[in-house]
Amino acid sequence: MDGLKQRVVGALVLISLAVIFVPMLFDEPRQERTTQAVDIPEEPDFPEVSQPGDSSDTANTTSSAKEPPDFKLEERPAKEALPETPESGDDGEPASGEPASETVAASENVAGTSDTDSVDSPDSEGGAAGPESSAQQASASASEFSEVLEGGWLVQLGSFGNRGNATGMRDRIREAGYDAHLQQIERGGTTLTRVFSGPFASEAMAKEAKQSLDEAFSVNSLVIQGDQ
């Protein structure tokens, strides 16, 4: 009986040891978790933002800044009106391809005209007096046009074969608050009437007026100097 008890006790001891050490042999190594403290900075103090001003004041400031400058200049009255010329056609569109540097058409010689007027004859008092008077008027108008525009900047809005259409555009430009002028030139046997706005004191003022006129009349105008 003593031997049996010793065997049973030994078996229990072995089983207990096996229960303790066998799991330790088959268990994987474990890594200990480390805890790291993170310092969170305090929220910074943001500066106070002032509220925007009244929207009505901003709108008034914007509208006043966008108001175009007044380009109106005093126009010197012409001594004589330009003579009516035969219309080259009913076409009211501006003549195409006019360069900005085109020179003003030369007027007739005033001295030669005065010599012709000094001749006294029965025929000169009739039909010849009309053409001579028209030539004098055209010469005087062209001379004064050159004096008024010399050294200034102009905006050329177009050339018309129909003088009535050119006059209508000139009147609309004046109603818009800008000075406007007409000038007649000869090209290929055709009489054209050019429409100008100005003169302006500087090229920058002329370009500003060009933008306003292009938008108002749907044209593509040119900025030129008055003595060109």
One Martini backbone bead per residue (centre of mass of N, CA, C, O) as a GRO file, in nm:
protein
  228
    1MET     BB    1   0.055   0.063  -0.020
    2ASP     BB    2   0.295   0.258  -0.005
    3GLY     BB    3   0.379   0.234  -0.300
    4LEU     BB    4   0.116   0.340  -0.425
    5LYS     BB    5   0.118   0.619  -0.296
    6GLN     BB    6   0.386   0.714  -0.414
    7ARG     BB    7   0.295   0.697  -0.708
    8VAL     BB    8   0.060   0.890  -0.692
    9VAL     BB    9   0.221   1.134  -0.592
   10GLY     BB   10   0.423   1.144  -0.825
   11ALA     BB   11   0.213   1.184  -1.048
   12LEU     BB   12   0.097   1.453  -0.941
   13VAL     BB   13   0.361   1.611  -0.954
   14LEU     BB   14   0.410   1.580  -1.256
   15ILE     BB   15   0.146   1.708  -1.350
   16SER     BB   16   0.192   1.983  -1.220
   17LEU     BB   17   0.453   2.052  -1.369
   18ALA     BB   18   0.335   2.026  -1.653
   19VAL     BB   19   0.119   2.252  -1.621
   20ILE     BB   20   0.336   2.480  -1.574
   21PHE     BB   21   0.573   2.434  -1.810
   22VAL     BB   22   0.446   2.374  -2.084
   23PRO     BB   23   0.321   2.660  -2.155
   24MET     BB   24   0.598   2.807  -2.143
   25LEU     BB   25   0.723   2.666  -2.398
   26PHE     BB   26   0.470   2.748  -2.611
   27ASP     BB   27   0.498   3.036  -2.549
   28GLU     BB   28   0.517   3.344  -2.669
   29PRO     BB   29   0.678   3.622  -2.682
   30ARG     BB   30   0.639   3.924  -2.504
   31GLN     BB   31   0.557   4.265  -2.546
   32GLU     BB   32   0.591   4.548  -2.393
   33ARG     BB   33   0.404   4.819  -2.330
   34THR     BB   34   0.445   5.157  -2.409
   35THR     BB   35   0.411   5.475  -2.250
   36GLN     BB   36   0.353   5.802  -2.404
   37ALA     BB   37   0.370   6.128  -2.341
   38VAL     BB   38   0.169   6.406  -2.472
   39ASP     BB   39   0.209   6.739  -2.549
   40ILE     BB   40  -0.044   6.985  -2.555
   41PRO     BB   41  -0.091   7.274  -2.675
   42GLU     BB   42  -0.210   7.567  -2.643
   43GLU     BB   43  -0.431   7.785  -2.746
   44PRO     BB   44  -0.405   8.043  -2.932
   45ASP     BB   45  -0.422   8.387  -2.969
   46PHE     BB   46  -0.648   8.550  -3.158
   47PRO     BB   47  -0.713   8.807  -3.344
   48GLU     BB   48  -0.924   9.053  -3.387
   49VAL     BB   49  -1.181   9.100  -3.626
   50SER     BB   50  -1.304   9.336  -3.806
   51GLN     BB   51  -1.577   9.458  -3.928
   52PRO     BB   52  -1.722   9.534  -4.197
   53GLY     BB   53  -1.848   9.766  -4.360
   54ASP     BB   54  -2.072   9.920  -4.516
   55SER     BB   55  -2.206   9.830  -4.819
   56SER     BB   56  -2.292  10.112  -4.919
   57ASP     BB   57  -2.011  10.244  -4.898
   58THR     BB   58  -1.869  10.049  -5.092
   59ALA     BB   59  -2.049  10.104  -5.338
   60ASN     BB   60  -1.989  10.409  -5.358
   61THR     BB   61  -1.682  10.381  -5.395
   62THR     BB   62  -1.691  10.205  -5.652
   63SER     BB   63  -1.862  10.395  -5.832
   64SER     BB   64  -1.668  10.642  -5.811
   65ALA     BB   65  -1.415  10.490  -5.933
   66LYS     BB   66  -1.573  10.415  -6.219
   67GLU     BB   67  -1.587  10.692  -6.309
   68PRO     BB   68  -1.545  10.860  -6.577
   69PRO     BB   69  -1.376  11.087  -6.716
   70ASP     BB   70  -1.378  11.407  -6.839
   71PHE     BB   71  -1.328  11.467  -7.201
   72LYS     BB   72  -1.433  11.742  -7.243
   73LEU     BB   73  -1.387  11.980  -7.503
   74GLU     BB   74  -1.343  12.270  -7.648
   75GLU     BB   75  -1.480  12.383  -7.946
   76ARG     BB   76  -1.391  12.522  -8.234
   77PRO     BB   77  -1.533  12.711  -8.453
   78ALA     BB   78  -1.617  12.712  -8.768
   79LYS     BB   79  -1.620  12.921  -9.031
   80GLU     BB   80  -1.697  12.688  -9.235
   81ALA     BB   81  -1.879  12.469  -9.386
   82LEU     BB   82  -1.887  12.186  -9.530
   83PRO     BB   83  -1.945  12.066  -9.825
   84GLU     BB   84  -2.155  11.911 -10.018
   85THR     BB   85  -2.135  11.581 -10.133
   86PRO     BB   86  -2.152  11.330 -10.327
   87GLU     BB   87  -2.279  11.030 -10.295
   88SER     BB   88  -2.132  10.707 -10.324
   89GLY     BB   89  -2.365  10.582 -10.144
   90ASP     BB   90  -2.576  10.383  -9.919
   91ASP     BB   91  -2.340  10.310  -9.759
   92GLY     BB   92  -2.292  10.311  -9.388
   93GLU     BB   93  -2.025  10.184  -9.373
   94PRO     BB   94  -1.718  10.165  -9.296
   95ALA     BB   95  -1.428  10.191  -9.429
   96SER     BB   96  -1.181   9.979  -9.507
   97GLY     BB   97  -0.847   9.989  -9.408
   98GLU     BB   98  -0.756  10.231  -9.210
   99PRO     BB   99  -0.493  10.385  -9.116
  100ALA     BB  100  -0.365  10.579  -8.853
  101SER     BB  101  -0.127  10.729  -9.047
  102GLU     BB  102  -0.305  10.894  -9.214
  103THR     BB  103  -0.313  11.162  -9.398
  104VAL     BB  104  -0.417  11.462  -9.465
  105ALA     BB  105  -0.575  11.605  -9.702
  106ALA     BB  106  -0.501  11.815  -9.940
  107SER     BB  107  -0.540  12.132 -10.005
  108GLU     BB  108  -0.599  12.390 -10.178
  109ASN     BB  109  -0.472  12.658 -10.324
  110VAL     BB  110  -0.520  12.977 -10.208
  111ALA     BB  111  -0.371  13.156 -10.410
  112GLY     BB  112  -0.500  13.042 -10.669
  113THR     BB  113  -0.792  13.112 -10.591
  114SER     BB  114  -0.754  13.423 -10.565
  115ASP     BB  115  -0.671  13.468 -10.860
  116THR     BB  116  -0.937  13.365 -10.982
  117ASP     BB  117  -1.125  13.575 -10.833
  118SER     BB  118  -0.988  13.843 -10.971
  119VAL     BB  119  -1.137  13.769 -11.221
  120ASP     BB  120  -1.322  13.959 -11.464
  121SER     BB  121  -1.625  13.805 -11.578
  122PRO     BB  122  -1.921  13.699 -11.690
  123ASP     BB  123  -1.876  13.386 -11.635
  124SER     BB  124  -1.774  13.405 -11.328
  125GLU     BB  125  -2.067  13.494 -11.206
  126GLY     BB  126  -2.182  13.220 -11.235
  127GLY     BB  127  -2.093  12.893 -11.230
  128ALA     BB  128  -1.792  12.952 -11.116
  129ALA     BB  129  -1.852  13.059 -10.823
  130GLY     BB  130  -1.932  12.800 -10.675
  131PRO     BB  131  -1.667  12.623 -10.676
  132GLU     BB  132  -1.483  12.841 -10.547
  133SER     BB  133  -1.637  12.865 -10.279
  134SER     BB  134  -1.607  12.565 -10.197
  135ALA     BB  135  -1.297  12.559 -10.189
  136GLN     BB  136  -1.264  12.774  -9.967
  137GLN     BB  137  -1.420  12.625  -9.748
  138ALA     BB  138  -1.247  12.367  -9.741
  139SER     BB  139  -0.979  12.507  -9.676
  140ALA     BB  140  -1.064  12.643  -9.408
  141SER     BB  141  -1.154  12.386  -9.259
  142ALA     BB  142  -0.888  12.224  -9.279
  143SER     BB  143  -0.710  12.434  -9.136
  144GLU     BB  144  -0.867  12.442  -8.865
  145PHE     BB  145  -0.854  12.141  -8.802
  146SER     BB  146  -0.541  12.136  -8.773
  147GLU     BB  147  -0.519  12.347  -8.542
  148VAL     BB  148  -0.693  12.200  -8.326
  149LEU     BB  149  -0.531  11.898  -8.352
  150GLU     BB  150  -0.256  11.988  -8.290
  151GLY     BB  151  -0.085  11.762  -8.068
  152GLY     BB  152  -0.309  11.568  -8.032
  153TRP     BB  153  -0.553  11.321  -7.947
  154LEU     BB  154  -0.728  11.062  -8.127
  155VAL     BB  155  -1.051  10.910  -8.222
  156GLN     BB  156  -1.114  10.680  -8.474
  157LEU     BB  157  -1.437  10.548  -8.583
  158GLY     BB  158  -1.453  10.624  -8.903
  159SER     BB  159  -1.563  10.568  -9.249
  160PHE     BB  160  -1.781  10.739  -9.486
  161GLY     BB  161  -1.975  10.756  -9.780
  162ASN     BB  162  -2.198  10.878  -9.595
  163ARG     BB  163  -2.248  11.182  -9.457
  164GLY     BB  164  -2.502  11.136  -9.283
  165ASN     BB  165  -2.383  10.908  -9.106
  166ALA     BB  166  -2.147  11.072  -8.992
  167THR     BB  167  -2.321  11.293  -8.860
  168GLY     BB  168  -2.480  11.105  -8.671
  169MET     BB  169  -2.236  11.003  -8.507
  170ARG     BB  170  -2.136  11.276  -8.409
  171ASP     BB  171  -2.394  11.344  -8.247
  172ARG     BB  172  -2.383  11.097  -8.054
  173ILE     BB  173  -2.110  11.166  -7.928
  174ARG     BB  174  -2.196  11.441  -7.811
  175GLU     BB  175  -2.427  11.323  -7.633
  176ALA     BB  176  -2.204  11.150  -7.462
  177GLY     BB  177  -1.965  11.391  -7.402
  178TYR     BB  178  -1.807  11.428  -7.676
  179ASP     BB  179  -1.595  11.524  -7.900
  180ALA     BB  180  -1.657  11.599  -8.256
  181HIS     BB  181  -1.543  11.520  -8.599
  182LEU     BB  182  -1.493  11.611  -8.942
  183GLN     BB  183  -1.348  11.448  -9.247
  184GLN     BB  184  -1.236  11.488  -9.578
  185ILE     BB  185  -1.160  11.241  -9.834
  186GLU     BB  186  -0.963  11.103 -10.098
  187ARG     BB  187  -1.038  10.772 -10.258
  188GLY     BB  188  -1.041  10.655 -10.558
  189GLY     BB  189  -1.269  10.884 -10.631
  190THR     BB  190  -1.367  10.890 -10.325
  191THR     BB  191  -1.573  11.027 -10.079
  192LEU     BB  192  -1.477  11.061  -9.741
  193THR     BB  193  -1.598  11.043  -9.394
  194ARG     BB  194  -1.452  11.126  -9.098
  195VAL     BB  195  -1.453  11.021  -8.746
  196PHE     BB  196  -1.392  11.213  -8.453
  197SER     BB  197  -1.239  11.219  -8.122
  198GLY     BB  198  -1.170  11.532  -7.975
  199PRO     BB  199  -0.912  11.629  -7.819
  200PHE     BB  200  -0.634  11.491  -7.631
  201ALA     BB  201  -0.372  11.538  -7.406
  202SER     BB  202  -0.340  11.215  -7.405
  203GLU     BB  203  -0.306  10.883  -7.470
  204ALA     BB  204  -0.452  10.774  -7.219
  205MET     BB  205  -0.717  10.931  -7.260
  206ALA     BB  206  -0.777  10.815  -7.542
  207LYS     BB  207  -0.797  10.514  -7.452
  208GLU     BB  208  -1.032  10.550  -7.258
  209ALA     BB  209  -1.228  10.661  -7.471
  210LYS     BB  210  -1.218  10.418  -7.662
  211GLN     BB  211  -1.354  10.213  -7.474
  212SER     BB  212  -1.621  10.366  -7.441
  213LEU     BB  213  -1.692  10.393  -7.747
  214ASP     BB  214  -1.688  10.093  -7.824
  215GLU     BB  215  -1.922  10.014  -7.629
  216ALA     BB  216  -2.140  10.225  -7.728
  217PHE     BB  217  -2.089  10.167  -8.074
  218SER     BB  218  -1.959   9.904  -8.179
  219VAL     BB  219  -1.639   9.956  -8.221
  220ASN     BB  220  -1.296   9.987  -8.382
  221SER     BB  221  -1.091  10.203  -8.288
  222LEU     BB  222  -0.846  10.474  -8.321
  223VAL     BB  223  -0.526  10.589  -8.209
  224ILE     BB  224  -0.422  10.925  -8.276
  225GLN     BB  225  -0.261  11.189  -8.406
  226GLY     BB  226  -0.339  11.508  -8.515
  227ASP     BB  227  -0.064  11.531  -8.715
  228GLN     BB  228  -0.121  11.265  -8.910
   0.00000   0.00000   0.00000
